[in-house]
Amino acid sequence: MKRWQLPVCWILCGVLVWFLADAAAVRTAVEEALRLCARSVIPALFPFLVVSSLLLSLGFGELTAPWLAGLMEPLFRVSGSGSAALLLGVVGGYPIGAKTAADLYRQGLLERGEAERLLTFANTSNPVFLISVLGVGVFGSVRVGVWLWLIHLLSALLTGLLFRRCGHASSATHLSRTPVRAIRLATTFVEAVRSSLSGILSVCAFVTLFYVLTRPLVSLGSRLAACLVGLLELFSLTPLLTADTFGFILAAAAAGWGGASVLCQTAAVLDGSGLRLWPCLAGKACQGLFSALLAALLAGYVLG
């Protein structure tokens, strides 16, 4: 047994005792999390997962490459095909950007270094969540939600610039060597739906688990508890946010970081791809810091 395994086992034993001692509350939390998945997570993510998988299979990466290579290569040292991960990640939210980067790498449209650089900044939050759930739901303002989204997007791009030297440079002829792929639409559609179903089940599983684990912190209701919940799970943070400067900065930072739940979701979509998780971890940490700094600078203007 490795040195770290024993304390982890003791922690898990403590969690198991908590689950048994407070079984009714745990069951209620699971029911709430499953309702959250049914009302928000699945409707927001599943269609995007299907469509993004179809787009990549039909050659969306090759289509966007010539148009955006002039931006992606000098700014982020990623070939034009990587723009598909950035675009779909911005529109679809966690973890579609990471899944798209992994799919592009599997298809041979990106080198490993390029795909891992993408993981640092292309895995972003859904604009609907930022504008509707946080902006309108917490601050009662679409304008605040739009500013949260703009801060989130700018912090992601700044993170991409920060990590542009990470890994090896891309090959200028990489895309031209990619063979033309013959596909059948019916088969591609079925596979896209099947793989997206597997992906959404993984996302819902992690959302449910971390929703339960954050319940004791949520019940405390303090600012420290809100910060700790933000480190773990984004959806559970929403009821703890206050419509003031602290709440605005915390909302921006937590959305940029994503939480341990998002990292687990990302690990699930990267499984078997050969890509490492640590670039995403480092990128999300930096994006959270950039988001907090930008929110602190703009809070007076946005909330005033």
Short mmCIF file of the C-alpha atoms (twelve columns), coordinates in Angstrom:
data_MODEL
# 
_entry.id   MODEL 
# 
loop_
_atom_site.group_PDB 
_atom_site.id 
_atom_site.type_symbol 
_atom_site.label_atom_id 
_atom_site.label_alt_id 
_atom_site.label_comp_id 
_atom_site.label_asym_id 
_atom_site.label_seq_id 
_atom_site.Cartn_x 
_atom_site.Cartn_y 
_atom_site.Cartn_z 
_atom_site.pdbx_PDB_model_num 
ATOM 1   C CA . MET A 1   0.000   0.000  0.000   1 
ATOM 2   C CA . LYS A 2   1.335   3.421  -0.963  1 
ATOM 3   C CA . ARG A 3   1.754   6.106  1.684   1 
ATOM 4   C CA . TRP A 4   -1.209  8.205  0.508   1 
ATOM 5   C CA . GLN A 5   -3.652  5.281  0.366   1 
ATOM 6   C CA . LEU A 6   -4.079  4.826  4.121   1 
ATOM 7   C CA . PRO A 7   -5.259  8.391  4.919   1 
ATOM 8   C CA . VAL A 8   -7.538  8.316  1.872   1 
ATOM 9   C CA . CYS A 9   -9.068  5.062  3.108   1 
ATOM 10  C CA . TRP A 10  -9.706  6.623  6.530   1 
ATOM 11  C CA . ILE A 11  -11.346 9.638  4.899   1 
ATOM 12  C CA . LEU A 12  -13.569 7.376  2.795   1 
ATOM 13  C CA . CYS A 13  -14.511 5.388  5.897   1 
ATOM 14  C CA . GLY A 14  -15.551 8.657  7.551   1 
ATOM 15  C CA . VAL A 15  -17.647 9.576  4.506   1 
ATOM 16  C CA . LEU A 16  -19.281 6.140  4.577   1 
ATOM 17  C CA . VAL A 17  -20.137 6.556  8.271   1 
ATOM 18  C CA . TRP A 18  -21.652 9.955  7.472   1 
ATOM 19  C CA . PHE A 19  -23.732 8.424  4.656   1 
ATOM 20  C CA . LEU A 20  -25.033 5.722  7.011   1 
ATOM 21  C CA . ALA A 21  -25.679 8.069  9.940   1 
ATOM 22  C CA . ASP A 22  -27.502 10.651 7.814   1 
ATOM 23  C CA . ALA A 23  -29.010 8.380  5.180   1 
ATOM 24  C CA . ALA A 24  -32.256 10.354 4.856   1 
ATOM 25  C CA . ALA A 25  -30.464 13.649 4.153   1 
ATOM 26  C CA . VAL A 26  -28.104 11.946 1.707   1 
ATOM 27  C CA . ARG A 27  -31.051 10.418 -0.119  1 
ATOM 28  C CA . THR A 28  -32.742 13.830 -0.315  1 
ATOM 29  C CA . ALA A 29  -29.548 15.403 -1.681  1 
ATOM 30  C CA . VAL A 30  -29.263 12.707 -4.356  1 
ATOM 31  C CA . GLU A 31  -32.883 13.286 -5.367  1 
ATOM 32  C CA . GLU A 32  -32.236 17.034 -5.616  1 
ATOM 33  C CA . ALA A 33  -29.104 16.435 -7.690  1 
ATOM 34  C CA . LEU A 34  -30.936 14.109 -10.081 1 
ATOM 35  C CA . ARG A 35  -33.708 16.687 -10.503 1 
ATOM 36  C CA . LEU A 36  -31.020 19.300 -11.175 1 
ATOM 37  C CA . CYS A 37  -29.528 17.048 -13.846 1 
ATOM 38  C CA . ALA A 38  -32.953 16.459 -15.412 1 
ATOM 39  C CA . ARG A 39  -33.924 20.162 -15.354 1 
ATOM 40  C CA . SER A 40  -30.624 21.849 -16.186 1 
ATOM 41  C CA . VAL A 41  -27.602 19.670 -16.931 1 
ATOM 42  C CA . ILE A 42  -29.057 17.246 -19.491 1 
ATOM 43  C CA . PRO A 43  -31.118 19.822 -21.455 1 
ATOM 44  C CA . ALA A 44  -28.158 22.219 -21.538 1 
ATOM 45  C CA . LEU A 45  -25.438 19.711 -22.441 1 
ATOM 46  C CA . PHE A 46  -26.805 16.629 -24.215 1 
ATOM 47  C CA . PRO A 47  -27.897 18.347 -27.473 1 
ATOM 48  C CA . PHE A 48  -24.560 20.177 -27.633 1 
ATOM 49  C CA . LEU A 49  -22.658 16.915 -27.126 1 
ATOM 50  C CA . VAL A 50  -24.532 15.250 -29.989 1 
ATOM 51  C CA . VAL A 51  -24.184 18.173 -32.383 1 
ATOM 52  C CA . SER A 52  -20.509 18.773 -31.570 1 
ATOM 53  C CA . SER A 53  -19.725 15.083 -32.174 1 
ATOM 54  C CA . LEU A 54  -21.565 15.209 -35.498 1 
ATOM 55  C CA . LEU A 55  -19.800 18.398 -36.549 1 
ATOM 56  C CA . LEU A 56  -16.366 16.927 -35.906 1 
ATOM 57  C CA . SER A 57  -17.221 13.681 -37.674 1 
ATOM 58  C CA . LEU A 58  -18.455 15.656 -40.701 1 
ATOM 59  C CA . GLY A 59  -15.221 17.653 -40.891 1 
ATOM 60  C CA . PHE A 60  -15.917 20.843 -38.911 1 
ATOM 61  C CA . GLY A 61  -12.301 20.889 -37.723 1 
ATOM 62  C CA . GLU A 62  -11.006 20.901 -41.290 1 
ATOM 63  C CA . LEU A 63  -13.614 23.505 -42.285 1 
ATOM 64  C CA . THR A 64  -12.633 26.056 -39.628 1 
ATOM 65  C CA . ALA A 65  -8.887  25.465 -39.935 1 
ATOM 66  C CA . PRO A 66  -8.147  27.732 -42.933 1 
ATOM 67  C CA . TRP A 67  -10.289 30.563 -41.571 1 
ATOM 68  C CA . LEU A 68  -8.926  30.721 -38.035 1 
ATOM 69  C CA . ALA A 69  -5.389  29.406 -38.435 1 
ATOM 70  C CA . GLY A 70  -4.178  33.002 -38.717 1 
ATOM 71  C CA . LEU A 71  -5.367  33.592 -35.139 1 
ATOM 72  C CA . MET A 72  -4.880  30.218 -33.457 1 
ATOM 73  C CA . GLU A 73  -1.302  29.585 -34.597 1 
ATOM 74  C CA . PRO A 74  0.351   32.920 -33.686 1 
ATOM 75  C CA . LEU A 75  -1.637  33.461 -30.488 1 
ATOM 76  C CA . PHE A 76  -1.883  29.978 -28.979 1 
ATOM 77  C CA . ARG A 77  0.533   27.853 -31.070 1 
ATOM 78  C CA . VAL A 78  -2.370  25.594 -32.077 1 
ATOM 79  C CA . SER A 79  -3.259  24.774 -35.682 1 
ATOM 80  C CA . GLY A 80  -6.501  26.073 -37.157 1 
ATOM 81  C CA . SER A 81  -8.333  22.808 -36.499 1 
ATOM 82  C CA . GLY A 82  -8.137  23.568 -32.785 1 
ATOM 83  C CA . SER A 83  -10.532 26.483 -33.286 1 
ATOM 84  C CA . ALA A 84  -13.352 23.924 -33.355 1 
ATOM 85  C CA . ALA A 85  -12.644 23.036 -29.709 1 
ATOM 86  C CA . LEU A 86  -12.550 26.698 -28.697 1 
ATOM 87  C CA . LEU A 87  -15.774 27.605 -30.543 1 
ATOM 88  C CA . LEU A 88  -17.761 24.575 -29.427 1 
ATOM 89  C CA . GLY A 89  -16.448 24.883 -25.869 1 
ATOM 90  C CA . VAL A 90  -17.511 28.532 -25.651 1 
ATOM 91  C CA . VAL A 91  -21.011 27.728 -26.917 1 
ATOM 92  C CA . GLY A 92  -21.591 24.356 -25.274 1 
ATOM 93  C CA . GLY A 93  -19.868 24.680 -21.892 1 
ATOM 94  C CA . TYR A 94  -18.096 22.119 -19.705 1 
ATOM 95  C CA . PRO A 95  -16.767 19.591 -20.763 1 
ATOM 96  C CA . ILE A 96  -17.452 19.986 -24.506 1 
ATOM 97  C CA . GLY A 97  -14.246 21.944 -25.171 1 
ATOM 98  C CA . ALA A 98  -12.131 19.193 -23.627 1 
ATOM 99  C CA . LYS A 99  -14.079 16.460 -25.424 1 
ATOM 100 C CA . THR A 100 -13.660 18.242 -28.763 1 
ATOM 101 C CA . ALA A 101 -9.912  18.650 -28.225 1 
ATOM 102 C CA . ALA A 102 -9.634  14.935 -27.416 1 
ATOM 103 C CA . ASP A 103 -11.682 13.997 -30.498 1 
ATOM 104 C CA . LEU A 104 -9.537  16.193 -32.747 1 
ATOM 105 C CA . TYR A 105 -6.426  14.506 -31.343 1 
ATOM 106 C CA . ARG A 106 -7.927  11.051 -31.921 1 
ATOM 107 C CA . GLN A 107 -8.708  11.996 -35.533 1 
ATOM 108 C CA . GLY A 108 -5.133  13.112 -36.130 1 
ATOM 109 C CA . LEU A 109 -6.059  16.766 -36.681 1 
ATOM 110 C CA . LEU A 110 -4.014  17.931 -33.682 1 
ATOM 111 C CA . GLU A 111 -0.681  16.930 -32.221 1 
ATOM 112 C CA . ARG A 112 -0.534  16.007 -28.545 1 
ATOM 113 C CA . GLY A 113 1.110   19.289 -27.542 1 
ATOM 114 C CA . GLU A 114 -1.555  21.276 -29.384 1 
ATOM 115 C CA . ALA A 115 -4.416  19.324 -27.823 1 
ATOM 116 C CA . GLU A 116 -3.000  19.745 -24.318 1 
ATOM 117 C CA . ARG A 117 -2.505  23.476 -24.883 1 
ATOM 118 C CA . LEU A 118 -6.166  23.626 -25.878 1 
ATOM 119 C CA . LEU A 119 -7.121  21.911 -22.620 1 
ATOM 120 C CA . THR A 120 -5.688  24.857 -20.685 1 
ATOM 121 C CA . PHE A 121 -8.181  27.386 -22.080 1 
ATOM 122 C CA . ALA A 122 -10.826 25.867 -24.401 1 
ATOM 123 C CA . ASN A 123 -12.814 24.079 -21.670 1 
ATOM 124 C CA . THR A 124 -15.215 26.834 -20.603 1 
ATOM 125 C CA . SER A 125 -18.581 27.363 -18.924 1 
ATOM 126 C CA . ASN A 126 -21.909 27.504 -20.722 1 
ATOM 127 C CA . PRO A 127 -22.969 31.135 -21.439 1 
ATOM 128 C CA . VAL A 128 -26.561 30.193 -20.568 1 
ATOM 129 C CA . PHE A 129 -25.427 29.242 -17.049 1 
ATOM 130 C CA . LEU A 130 -23.449 32.447 -16.602 1 
ATOM 131 C CA . ILE A 131 -26.116 34.774 -17.981 1 
ATOM 132 C CA . SER A 132 -29.321 33.063 -16.871 1 
ATOM 133 C CA . VAL A 133 -28.477 31.122 -13.707 1 
ATOM 134 C CA . LEU A 134 -25.850 33.458 -12.226 1 
ATOM 135 C CA . GLY A 135 -26.714 36.806 -13.808 1 
ATOM 136 C CA . VAL A 136 -30.500 36.677 -13.602 1 
ATOM 137 C CA . GLY A 137 -30.910 34.098 -10.840 1 
ATOM 138 C CA . VAL A 138 -28.404 35.564 -8.367  1 
ATOM 139 C CA . PHE A 139 -27.982 39.227 -9.335  1 
ATOM 140 C CA . GLY A 140 -31.349 39.774 -11.017 1 
ATOM 141 C CA . SER A 141 -29.668 41.264 -14.087 1 
ATOM 142 C CA . VAL A 142 -28.944 40.061 -17.604 1 
ATOM 143 C CA . ARG A 143 -26.286 42.790 -17.825 1 
ATOM 144 C CA . VAL A 144 -24.352 41.319 -14.890 1 
ATOM 145 C CA . GLY A 145 -24.610 37.876 -16.476 1 
ATOM 146 C CA . VAL A 146 -23.224 39.166 -19.775 1 
ATOM 147 C CA . TRP A 147 -20.307 40.765 -17.919 1 
ATOM 148 C CA . LEU A 148 -19.647 37.480 -16.126 1 
ATOM 149 C CA . TRP A 149 -19.539 35.746 -19.503 1 
ATOM 150 C CA . LEU A 150 -17.214 38.383 -20.984 1 
ATOM 151 C CA . ILE A 151 -14.883 38.113 -17.985 1 
ATOM 152 C CA . HIS A 152 -14.974 34.328 -18.315 1 
ATOM 153 C CA . LEU A 153 -14.132 34.448 -22.023 1 
ATOM 154 C CA . LEU A 154 -11.351 37.038 -21.624 1 
ATOM 155 C CA . SER A 155 -9.772  35.094 -18.757 1 
ATOM 156 C CA . ALA A 156 -9.816  31.929 -20.908 1 
ATOM 157 C CA . LEU A 157 -8.010  33.725 -23.758 1 
ATOM 158 C CA . LEU A 158 -5.464  35.197 -21.323 1 
ATOM 159 C CA . THR A 159 -4.861  31.697 -19.976 1 
ATOM 160 C CA . GLY A 160 -4.306  30.436 -23.523 1 
ATOM 161 C CA . LEU A 161 -1.702  33.148 -24.087 1 
ATOM 162 C CA . LEU A 162 -0.016  32.268 -20.798 1 
ATOM 163 C CA . PHE A 163 0.323   28.593 -21.734 1 
ATOM 164 C CA . ARG A 164 1.232   29.106 -25.402 1 
ATOM 165 C CA . ARG A 165 4.820   27.998 -24.673 1 
ATOM 166 C CA . CYS A 166 3.676   24.784 -23.024 1 
ATOM 167 C CA . GLY A 167 4.764   21.663 -24.924 1 
ATOM 168 C CA . HIS A 168 6.197   21.375 -28.418 1 
ATOM 169 C CA . ALA A 169 5.414   23.665 -31.321 1 
ATOM 170 C CA . SER A 170 2.842   22.544 -33.880 1 
ATOM 171 C CA . SER A 171 3.791   21.294 -37.314 1 
ATOM 172 C CA . ALA A 172 2.821   23.623 -40.134 1 
ATOM 173 C CA . THR A 173 2.095   20.670 -42.438 1 
ATOM 174 C CA . HIS A 174 0.193   18.675 -39.849 1 
ATOM 175 C CA . LEU A 175 -3.253  19.376 -41.289 1 
ATOM 176 C CA . SER A 176 -2.277  18.745 -44.888 1 
ATOM 177 C CA . ARG A 177 -1.157  15.213 -44.048 1 
ATOM 178 C CA . THR A 178 -4.532  14.278 -42.568 1 
ATOM 179 C CA . PRO A 179 -6.278  11.745 -44.827 1 
ATOM 180 C CA . VAL A 180 -9.792  12.353 -46.141 1 
ATOM 181 C CA . ARG A 181 -12.249 10.333 -44.060 1 
ATOM 182 C CA . ALA A 182 -15.114 8.452  -45.666 1 
ATOM 183 C CA . ILE A 183 -18.201 8.495  -43.450 1 
ATOM 184 C CA . ARG A 184 -21.816 7.335  -43.533 1 
ATOM 185 C CA . LEU A 185 -24.281 9.841  -42.103 1 
ATOM 186 C CA . ALA A 186 -26.580 7.268  -40.472 1 
ATOM 187 C CA . THR A 187 -23.703 5.465  -38.773 1 
ATOM 188 C CA . THR A 188 -22.124 8.752  -37.693 1 
ATOM 189 C CA . PHE A 189 -25.408 10.000 -36.220 1 
ATOM 190 C CA . VAL A 190 -25.983 6.810  -34.216 1 
ATOM 191 C CA . GLU A 191 -22.427 6.865  -32.887 1 
ATOM 192 C CA . ALA A 192 -22.695 10.538 -31.959 1 
ATOM 193 C CA . VAL A 193 -25.865 9.932  -29.946 1 
ATOM 194 C CA . ARG A 194 -24.402 6.831  -28.292 1 
ATOM 195 C CA . SER A 195 -21.123 8.492  -27.296 1 
ATOM 196 C CA . SER A 196 -22.966 11.619 -26.106 1 
ATOM 197 C CA . LEU A 197 -25.236 9.518  -23.906 1 
ATOM 198 C CA . SER A 198 -22.174 7.942  -22.301 1 
ATOM 199 C CA . GLY A 199 -20.670 11.392 -21.805 1 
ATOM 200 C CA . ILE A 200 -23.783 12.916 -20.230 1 
ATOM 201 C CA . LEU A 201 -24.104 9.970  -17.832 1 
ATOM 202 C CA . SER A 202 -20.551 10.621 -16.625 1 
ATOM 203 C CA . VAL A 203 -21.280 14.339 -16.195 1 
ATOM 204 C CA . CYS A 204 -24.475 13.678 -14.224 1 
ATOM 205 C CA . ALA A 205 -22.725 11.094 -12.060 1 
ATOM 206 C CA . PHE A 206 -20.047 13.589 -10.971 1 
ATOM 207 C CA . VAL A 207 -22.562 16.414 -10.512 1 
ATOM 208 C CA . THR A 208 -24.646 14.149 -8.253  1 
ATOM 209 C CA . LEU A 209 -21.685 12.934 -6.203  1 
ATOM 210 C CA . PHE A 210 -20.233 16.394 -5.575  1 
ATOM 211 C CA . TYR A 211 -23.679 17.843 -4.932  1 
ATOM 212 C CA . VAL A 212 -24.037 15.367 -2.070  1 
ATOM 213 C CA . LEU A 213 -20.510 15.953 -0.768  1 
ATOM 214 C CA . THR A 214 -21.047 19.717 -0.581  1 
ATOM 215 C CA . ARG A 215 -24.288 19.504 1.442   1 
ATOM 216 C CA . PRO A 216 -22.599 19.934 4.874   1 
ATOM 217 C CA . LEU A 217 -20.763 23.023 3.575   1 
ATOM 218 C CA . VAL A 218 -23.909 24.479 2.016   1 
ATOM 219 C CA . SER A 219 -25.738 24.180 5.335   1 
ATOM 220 C CA . LEU A 220 -23.111 26.398 7.028   1 
ATOM 221 C CA . GLY A 221 -24.021 29.353 4.832   1 
ATOM 222 C CA . SER A 222 -20.872 31.413 5.519   1 
ATOM 223 C CA . ARG A 223 -18.515 33.081 3.054   1 
ATOM 224 C CA . LEU A 224 -15.837 30.499 3.835   1 
ATOM 225 C CA . ALA A 225 -18.330 27.729 3.117   1 
ATOM 226 C CA . ALA A 226 -19.225 29.389 -0.189  1 
ATOM 227 C CA . CYS A 227 -15.549 29.499 -1.194  1 
ATOM 228 C CA . LEU A 228 -15.075 25.828 -0.304  1 
ATOM 229 C CA . VAL A 229 -18.195 24.820 -2.223  1 
ATOM 230 C CA . GLY A 230 -16.925 26.812 -5.221  1 
ATOM 231 C CA . LEU A 231 -13.756 24.730 -5.187  1 
ATOM 232 C CA . LEU A 232 -15.814 21.553 -5.477  1 
ATOM 233 C CA . GLU A 233 -19.006 22.068 -7.466  1 
ATOM 234 C CA . LEU A 234 -20.426 25.009 -9.400  1 
ATOM 235 C CA . PHE A 235 -24.149 24.253 -9.277  1 
ATOM 236 C CA . SER A 236 -24.123 23.862 -5.483  1 
ATOM 237 C CA . LEU A 237 -22.512 27.294 -5.121  1 
ATOM 238 C CA . THR A 238 -25.443 29.184 -6.672  1 
ATOM 239 C CA . PRO A 239 -27.688 29.305 -3.542  1 
ATOM 240 C CA . LEU A 240 -24.761 30.639 -1.467  1 
ATOM 241 C CA . LEU A 241 -23.896 33.575 -3.724  1 
ATOM 242 C CA . THR A 242 -24.884 37.064 -2.605  1 
ATOM 243 C CA . ALA A 243 -25.711 39.926 -4.960  1 
ATOM 244 C CA . ASP A 244 -22.748 42.072 -3.874  1 
ATOM 245 C CA . THR A 245 -19.108 42.587 -4.770  1 
ATOM 246 C CA . PHE A 246 -17.963 39.454 -2.918  1 
ATOM 247 C CA . GLY A 247 -20.602 37.357 -4.664  1 
ATOM 248 C CA . PHE A 248 -19.654 38.790 -8.064  1 
ATOM 249 C CA . ILE A 249 -15.959 38.047 -7.614  1 
ATOM 250 C CA . LEU A 250 -16.647 34.564 -6.250  1 
ATOM 251 C CA . ALA A 251 -19.057 33.775 -9.095  1 
ATOM 252 C CA . ALA A 252 -16.468 34.814 -11.695 1 
ATOM 253 C CA . ALA A 253 -13.632 32.921 -9.989  1 
ATOM 254 C CA . ALA A 254 -15.683 29.742 -9.462  1 
ATOM 255 C CA . ALA A 255 -16.915 29.759 -13.076 1 
ATOM 256 C CA . GLY A 256 -13.330 30.126 -14.303 1 
ATOM 257 C CA . TRP A 257 -12.085 27.347 -12.038 1 
ATOM 258 C CA . GLY A 258 -15.043 25.066 -12.709 1 
ATOM 259 C CA . GLY A 259 -14.606 22.972 -9.590  1 
ATOM 260 C CA . ALA A 260 -13.383 19.474 -8.834  1 
ATOM 261 C CA . SER A 261 -16.569 18.152 -10.436 1 
ATOM 262 C CA . VAL A 262 -15.626 19.672 -13.810 1 
ATOM 263 C CA . LEU A 263 -12.100 18.269 -13.543 1 
ATOM 264 C CA . CYS A 264 -13.566 14.802 -12.985 1 
ATOM 265 C CA . GLN A 265 -15.911 15.291 -15.942 1 
ATOM 266 C CA . THR A 266 -12.918 16.308 -18.033 1 
ATOM 267 C CA . ALA A 267 -10.952 13.263 -16.899 1 
ATOM 268 C CA . ALA A 268 -13.874 11.093 -18.015 1 
ATOM 269 C CA . VAL A 269 -13.979 12.532 -21.560 1 
ATOM 270 C CA . LEU A 270 -10.167 12.316 -21.842 1 
ATOM 271 C CA . ASP A 271 -10.104 8.658  -20.803 1 
ATOM 272 C CA . GLY A 272 -8.376  6.579  -23.466 1 
ATOM 273 C CA . SER A 273 -7.285  9.591  -25.523 1 
ATOM 274 C CA . GLY A 274 -3.690  9.659  -24.297 1 
ATOM 275 C CA . LEU A 275 -4.002  13.305 -23.213 1 
ATOM 276 C CA . ARG A 276 -2.983  14.309 -19.694 1 
ATOM 277 C CA . LEU A 277 -5.292  16.028 -17.227 1 
ATOM 278 C CA . TRP A 278 -2.707  18.313 -15.621 1 
ATOM 279 C CA . PRO A 279 -2.784  20.973 -18.401 1 
ATOM 280 C CA . CYS A 280 -6.500  21.380 -17.804 1 
ATOM 281 C CA . LEU A 281 -5.948  21.545 -14.031 1 
ATOM 282 C CA . ALA A 282 -3.251  24.209 -14.385 1 
ATOM 283 C CA . GLY A 283 -5.293  26.132 -16.935 1 
ATOM 284 C CA . LYS A 284 -8.459  26.159 -14.832 1 
ATOM 285 C CA . ALA A 285 -6.522  27.355 -11.779 1 
ATOM 286 C CA . CYS A 286 -5.036  30.235 -13.789 1 
ATOM 287 C CA . GLN A 287 -8.375  31.077 -15.382 1 
ATOM 288 C CA . GLY A 288 -9.990  31.217 -11.954 1 
ATOM 289 C CA . LEU A 289 -7.323  33.685 -10.782 1 
ATOM 290 C CA . PHE A 290 -7.627  35.825 -13.924 1 
ATOM 291 C CA . SER A 291 -11.416 35.837 -13.545 1 
ATOM 292 C CA . ALA A 292 -11.224 36.923 -9.902  1 
ATOM 293 C CA . LEU A 293 -8.807  39.761 -10.737 1 
ATOM 294 C CA . LEU A 294 -10.908 41.005 -13.644 1 
ATOM 295 C CA . ALA A 295 -14.104 40.784 -11.581 1 
ATOM 296 C CA . ALA A 296 -12.472 42.730 -8.735  1 
ATOM 297 C CA . LEU A 297 -11.433 45.469 -11.169 1 
ATOM 298 C CA . LEU A 298 -14.856 45.690 -12.816 1 
ATOM 299 C CA . ALA A 299 -17.189 45.023 -9.860  1 
ATOM 300 C CA . GLY A 300 -17.742 48.683 -9.063  1 
ATOM 301 C CA . TYR A 301 -18.734 49.490 -12.647 1 
ATOM 302 C CA . VAL A 302 -20.811 46.354 -13.295 1 
ATOM 303 C CA . LEU A 303 -22.755 46.400 -10.018 1 
ATOM 304 C CA . GLY A 304 -22.988 50.166 -9.800  1 
# 
